[in-house]
Amino acid sequence: MAYHGRVTTTHPIPPTGWTIALMNQPHGPELMQRFGSPEAILDVIHQVRQALSHLLESVHLNPTKGRETARSLQIDRNLVWRVTRVIKADDILAAVSDIPTAIQVEKICEACERLGAPEGRVAGARQAIADFERVVEECAGNREYFEAMVSGLQVDDVTQRQESVRKLTFLGNMALWGAQSRVNF
């Protein structure tokens, strides 16, 4: 089944709090200069979404139909589900945790190459995920910290990730308070 739709790339401008939070990071000013703005970081995330969508469309697969896509590509259904979630997400920040790793994107690229995907689309997907991995490394150090960083920017209801971060923060503060109490008394 051919899919002729397009994923929209318009996205809201992140809150100014992100700019403040990024500037307060140890290397925040350098990151702001390197990426230009938080919007530039968000654009890298959108480039991953767009590249994956265009790659799947180039082999006439509907990127929003996970089961059919997994069957056609002969790859893990869970991996395709993650890609589908990234492509379909109304709020891309909510789907950052579902962005596949470079190794997983390579599996998708190889499967699409077997189906005759144009070289440019495959190269675009590889470049987009490499750029994303670089942004994650330079902004937060690893994906877990990056996901925590962007979870606070979501405009929807409190996510499970935010609840987990808050719980860990609470536990960390309790431990710190206990250590301070022991020293002070």
Protein Blocks (a to p, Z undefined) as FASTA:
>chain_A
ZZfbdcdfbdcdddfklmmmmmmpmklmmmmmmnopaklmmmmmmmmmmmmmmmmmmnop
afklmklmmmmnopafklmmmmmmmmmpmblmlmmmmpccfklmmmmmmmmmmnopafkl
mmmmmmmmmmmmmmmmmmnopamlmmmmmmmmpcbdcdfklmmmmmmmmmmmmmmmmmmm
mmmZZ
